[in-house]
Amino acid sequence: MAAGLVSKMLGVLSVLLIAVSAGRLDEVARRGGFTAQTLKDWELRSRGLDERTTSQRRYYNDKTKDYFVESLPEIPQSFLTEMYSGLMPIDENDPSRALFFVFQPRIGDPVDEIVIWMNGGPGCSSLEGFLQETGYINWGWGQYAPEINAYGWPTLSNVLWVEQPVGTGFSIGTPNATNEEDIASDFVKFFKNFETLFGIEYYHIYVTGESYAGRYVPYIANAMLDMNDTCYYNVSGALMYDPCIGAFDYQNDVYTLPFLEENNNVLNYNKSYLTQMAQADEACGYAEYRRDWMQFPPAEHQPPHYPDNATAAECGLWHSAYNEAYHPNPCFNVYEIGLQCPLLSDPLGFPTDLQFVSPGLPVYFNRTDVKTAMHAPMNVSWDECNGGVFLADDGKGGGPGSGGPEAYGDTSPDPIQGVLPRVIQSTNRVLVANGDLDMEILTNATMLAIQNMTWNGQLGFQQRPNTSIVITLPDVLYNATFVASGFAGYDEPQGVMGVQHYERGLMWAETYLSGHMEPQFQPRSAYRHLQWLLRRIETL
């Protein structure tokens, strides 16, 4: 089929989706030259999604009905499919400690697998992932109303979003964790109770998350592997976006200057500041460190090379750049550096490191009617991010005296030192990705961590990643707007949107035009990532 015809067909498809609700189906069908069913079948095939099946409730029974979500405020009823949420105790005999979850079964043919999603922080709610990243309902920054996310992960698999550890979001109890092992121990108990209630056995389990969940994910997956029980803990893969898998603060410092130089057309640091940073980069040994240790293949494990106390302050390049960024751009967003003013309103109240929601618009999950609909505890004031989920945390997300290798009160070793290699070796299906517009966790900082990890018998990647990721999935989010504006076909295909590389069970993805929350900023790329994780495809 000619490329032009495909473009025209796909352009009509998204118009059809809007027109159906407006009662103009016949007009669109005539204009496209296809019947409604033909267009519907083509649209589904073209994006690899199955038709929604709202009438089927695979997991609904007398045991689960109290968790069933009948409706959600501001969300059109037509957007809702089978969904459950509420508190699940970690220990059945102790209801005072429980994790809050949202569970949405696959929209389409049933599958015996489950994808677990966790946000990071530590202490940030996975309801952010549910409403703004991987969910079927999307209400993002600056959006007037929620929309359907055609690339939402429930279109591919059963998805479970969990607010953890204790002290996060709606989850209840007194935080008592000192390390990742404590958190993982709580999680596997919670998860067994969840599976028992919903009748889940022998499912393939995929553990996923972003940011500080780069620590949660491998430790939880490792704890599941320790259970040696494929009935309830059949770990089959893991995925981590912009993750904290190594000495991320130091690795960010090592690559701060190159990042600023590559992106200064957006960041707009002045020349004298960049000169100062370049001098510090050389004096602190970062330039030499990059030359010696970002090698393919790496010669040996990297030395710690932390600055001594006399130069520690001047060698904190990342924090210096972060503070300076607000001068030229008061709306600076460390999670997506391409954003400028105005500051976008966020239904969750946290669009940048500044907490902001438009006047008169309450934080969505803190509304009484939303809590009622989702069976959430009324006495908990929901915040997207809470500090103090580790006993030794200072309550502000780490810092001097907080304890642990990365000063967040988390005393566990970095995942690259043991648990992440084990998960890779046990599943041969782990994906690590980083967005190029993310300043919170720099892409090359993550790669530096990978090059310091031994898995499946070798240290780091042996070859430098250089295979393009070409995204040909149609634009089903904005295509109707393009068509209505006379720009049909301009928005697809996306083309080259990153770099991929696979060795010995680990897939690397560098994602172009994406910030920290990759499913939010590049949903088509994230959809492909999940397809790979679930073994639907073999390359990105």
N, C-alpha and C positions, 0 to 999 in steps of 0.2 A: 504493500500500500504506500502511496506517495506520502512523503513527509508533510506536505501541505495539507493533504486531506485529513491526515491524523490530527494535525493541529486544529483544523476547523471542527472536527468531530469533538475533540476534547473541550474546545472552547464552548460548544453548545451544551456540553454535559452539565457544567456548573450553572449555566443559566437555567437549565431545566430544574435543578434542585431548588432554586429560588422561585421559579415560576410555578411550580407545583403548589407551594403554599399560598401563592397569590391568585390561584385559579386561572392561570394563563397557559395551561399545559398544551392545549391544542395549537395555540399560536406558535409556541416554541417548537413543537413537533413538526408542524408544517414547514417552518423556516429551516429546520435541520434536515428535513426529508426522511425522517425515521419515525417509526412508531414509538410510543412511550416505553414499551417493553424492550425494544431494541436498544434504545438509548440507555436504559437502566442497566441492561446486561453488559453493554460495552463499557459503561462507566465503572461498574464493579470489577470487570476483568482488567481494565486498564490500570487500576490502582491496586489490584491484588487483594481487594477486600471482599468479605462476604456480606450478604444482605443482613440487615439488622433483624433480630428475632425477638421482639419485645414481649410476645405472648408466652414464650417458653421460660419457665423458671426451674432450672435444673437443680438448684440447691435449696429451694423453698420447701420447708416442712414444719412440723410442729416444734422442732427444736430450734430452727433458725428464724422463725417468723418474727420474733421480737427484735431482730436486727434488720429486718427488711425496710428499705427506704421507699416509702410510698410517693413522696414528692420532695422537692427542694425549692425553697423560696427563690424567686427570680428566674428559675430554670424552667423553660417550657416543658410541659409534661411529655411532649413528643421527643424530647432529648433523652429521656430517662429509659434505661434498660434495667435488667435485673441488677440490683445493687443492695449491699448490706453494710452496716457500719455500727460501731459501738465499742464498748470496753470489753476486753477479754482478759481475765486474770492470768497472771504469770503462774501462780500456784492456785489450784482450784480451792484449796483450803484457806486462802488468804485474799479476800476480795479487795483489801486495801491497797494492793499493788496490781495495777492492770495497765495494759497498753491499748491505745485507741487505734482502730483500723477502719479502712474502707476496702471492701471487696467487691469487684465488678467482674462477673464471669464474662467469658468471651462473647462478643457480639457476632454471632454466626454459628457455624458448626462447632459442637463441643470438642474440647481437647483435654487430655489427661496430663496437664502441665500447669504450672503456676509461676508467674513472675512476681517476685517481691521487690518493691521499690522503697528506697529510703533516701531522704534528704540528709544533709550533713550538719554543719554547725561548728562544734557539737551543740545539740539542743535545738536544731531547726526542724520544723514540722514537715512531715511528708505529705500533708494536705496541700502544700505548695505544689508538689509534683502532681497530685490528683487534679487540681484546678487550673494549673498554668503550664504543665509540661507534658506528662505522659497520659493524662486522662482523656476520656471521650468528650467531656465537657470542658471548654476552655474559656476562662475569663482572665485575660492578661492585663498588663499595664496599659492604661489609656483606653481600654475598650469600654464602650458605653454599656454593653450588655454581653452576656455569655453567648458563645457560639459552639457549634459542633466541631470537634477536632477530628477530621477524617483520618488523620495519621495517629490517632490515639492508640495506645498499646492494647486496650481491650479488643480492638479489631483483629488482633493476632492471637491473643492468649488470655487466660484468666489472670487478673492483676490484683495484687494485694498491696495497699499502701499502709505502712505502719509508722505511727508516731512513737519513736523510741530513741534513746533509752528513757527510763522513768524520769519525769521532770520535763518532758517535751510535749508541747501542745496540750491536748486533752488527757494525756496519760496521767495516771494518778499514783501517788506513793512518794515516799521520801527517797531522793537519790542516795545510793550507797555504793556506787561503782567506783573502783579505783583504777580499773584497766579495761581493756577490750574483752578479756576473758570473762569478766563479770557481766558485761553487757551481752555477750554471746550466750552465756549460760541462761540469762533471763529470756533471751529471744527464743532459744530452742524450746524452752518450756511453754512459753506463750504459743509458739507455732504448733506444737503438738496438740494443745488444747483447741486451737482454731481448727486444725485438720479433723480432730475427733468430732467436733460439733458439726462441721459441714460434710462429714463423710468422705474425706479425701484420703486416699491411700494409693501408694505406688505411682504417684505423680512425679514427672520430671520437675525439678525445682531449679529455678534460675534466680540468683540473688543479684540485685542491681541497685545502683544509687550514684550520687554525685558528691563531689567536694569532700568533706570530712567523712562521708560514707565510704571513701576510699580506704578508710580504716575499718569501719563497721563491716563492709561487705566481705572481705577476705577472712576476718576473724569469725564472723557468723557462719560462713560457708565451711570454714575449717572445723568449727564446733559440730556442725551437722555431719561432716565426714567422720568425726570422732565417734559419733553415735553408731556407726556401722549398721544402719537400719534403713534399707531401701524402701520399706513400707512408708515411712514418714519423713525420711531425710535423704531422698534420692537426688543429691546435688548433681546437676548436669551442666552447669556453666555459670559464669558471672560476667557482669558488665559494670564498668566504673567510668563516669564522666569527670574530667578535670579533677582528678583524685589526689588525696593526701596519702600517697603510698610510700614516700621516702622522707628525707629531711627537707620538707617543702619550704620552710622559711629560708633556710640557707640556699637551697637550690634556686629559689626566686631571686635572692640577692645576686647570685652568680650570673643570672641572665637578665637582670633589670636593665642595664645599659643597652644591650642589643635591642631589647623590646622597645625602649623609648626612642632609639634612633630609627627603628623601622616604622614606628607609628606616630612620629612627631607631627606629621601633617594633620593629625586628628587631636593629639594631646596638647600641642602648642607650648612646650616648655621653651623658655628663652635660651639664647646661645650661652650666656654666662653660666646658667644652671647646668646645662649639658656639659660644658667644659669642666665644671666642678665635679660632676658625676663621673666623667671619664677619668679624671685624676684619681678619684677614690677607687674606681674600678681597677685601675692599674695598681695602686698602692696596697689595696686589700688582697691582691693576688687573684682576683676573679678572672681577669683576662688570661692569665697563665693557666688557671684551672680549666677554663673552657678549651684551650688549645691542647692540654694534656689528657683530658678525661672524656671529652665528647668524641669518642672514636668508635669506628665500626670495622672490625670487632674491637671491643675494649681489651686492653692488655691485662688488666688486673682490677681488683676492687679499688674504689676511690678512697683516698684518705679523708678524714673528717674536715680538716683545714678550716676550722672555725677561727675567726679573728681573736687575738688575745684581748684581755680586758682593756688595754690601753687604746685600742683602735676600734672596739666593738661598736660604739655609737656612730662613728663616721662611716663604718662599713655596713650599716643598715640601709643599703641603697633602696630596697623596695619600699620600706616605710617612709623614707624621705620623699621618694617619687609619688607615693600615695598622697601624702599631705600636700605636696606642691601642686598636684593636679587640680585641686579645688580652686586655685587662684584664677587661672584662665577660664575654667568651666565650673561654675558653682553647682551645676547639675551633673558633674562627673559621676560616672557609674563604673566602679571597679569591675563589675561583672560583665559589662559590655561597653567597651571604651568608645564605640561609635556614636553613642547617644549624647545629645546636647539638650539645652533648655528648650521648652519648659520641662519641669519635673513632672513626670507622668504619674497620675493617680493610680494607686494600686488597691484593688479590692481586699488585699491581704495586709495592706499598710506598710509594705517594705520594698519599694521599687529599687532603691539603692541602699547604701549604708545609712542614708537618711530615712527616717520613718515618715511616711507621708500618705495621706488619703484625702481626697477632695472634701471640703467642708460639707457636712450633711450626709456623707456616705460612710456609714459605719463599717468597720472591719467585718467582712462577711461571716467568718466562722465564730465571731463573738456575738452575733445576733441571737436573741432568745429563740426566734422562730426557726433559725437554722439549727441551733443546738437541739431543739425538740425534734425536728425532722430527722436528724442524724443520730439520735439517742446518745447525745453527748452530755457529760455532767454539767449541770446548770451552775454549780458553784465554782467552776474553773474559768478564769478569765484567759481566753486563748490569745497567745502571741505567736507570731510566726517563728521567732527565735527566742529561746531562753538560755541564759548562762547558768552555770552551776550544776550541770548534770553529772559531773565527777566530783567526788568528795574534796579533792585537792584543788579544784578549779576556783579561781577568784571571783567567779560569777560574771565576768566580763569577757568570757571567751579566751581565757588564758592570759599569759603575761608572766613576768618575773615572779618566781616563787610558787607558780602553779603546779610545778612538778611534771615529770614525764619528759621524754626525749624532745617533744615539740612544745613543751610548756603549756599544755592545756589541762593538766591534772590527770592525764591519761598515761599511765606508766608502762604500757605495753611497748615492745619494740616496734619499729616501723614494719609494715606488712612485707616489704621486699626482703626482709631478713629471714622469713620462714613460712608464714601462713599463705602468702600469695603464691609463691612457687609451688606449694603443695596443692592449692586449688587448681592451678594451671595443669600440673602433672596428673591430677586425678580426673580432670574433665576434658582436657585439651580443647576447651571452648571458653576462653576468657578474652574479653575485649576491653581495652583501655583507650579512651579517646580524650582529646583536648581541643578546645575551641581557640582559634587564633586571635580572637578579639577579647579574650579573657585575661585580665590583669591580676585577678585573685590568685589563680594558679597558672603560671606561664607554661606554654606548650613545651618549650625546651627544658624547663625545669622538670616536667614530668618525664620527658625522654631521658634526661640525666639520671633520674631515679631508675628507670628501666635498665639503663646501661650499667647500673651498679647491682643488678639482681641476677642471681644464678638460678636457672630453671631447666629442667630436662637435660642436665649434664653440661650446659654451657653458660657462660657469662654474657648477658646482654644480647642484643641483636647482632648477628654476624654481618648483615648487609644494611646499608643505609636505606631507609624507606624512600621509595621513589615511584610507586605505582599510583596512578591517579584514581580518585573516586569520581565516577561520572554518574550524576543523578538524572535519570530519565523519567522518574515518576511524575505524573501530571500534577499541575497546581489545582487542587480541588478546594483550596481555601479562598483564593482571591481571583480565580479565573472569571467569575461572573462580573466582577468590577472591571476587569480589563475589557471584557466583551462589551459591557454597557458603555464604556468610555471610548470605544473604537480602537482598542489596542489588542484585539484578539490575537493570541499566539505569541505576544511579546514575552510572556512570563514562563515559557517552557520550551524545551527542557532547560533545566538549570545548567547542565553541563558539568565541567570539572569543579567539584566542590570540596576537594580535600586530597589527602594522600593516605594510602593504606599499605600495611605490611604485615605479613603473617610468618611467624617462625615458631615451631615447636609448641604449638597449642595456644600461643598468644597472638591476638590480632591487635594491631595499632591503627588508630584512625586520627589523623589530623584534620579538623573540620574547619573549612574556610567560612568566613562571614558569620562566625558563631562566637558568642560569649560563653560564660560559665555554665548557664543552664541550656545545654545543647538541644534538648527536645523542644524548648520554648522558642529558641532562635532559629533553629534549622530542623523543623519537624520531619521533613522528607529524609534528611540524612539519618536522623535518629530512628526513623521507621526502618531504614535499611539495616542499621546496626542491630535492631531487635530481630529482624528477619534472619540475619546471620547467626545471632546467638541461639535462636530456636531451631537452627539447622534447616531453614527453608531455602537458604542460598549459601554458596561457598565463597563468594567474594562480595565486596561492598560496591 
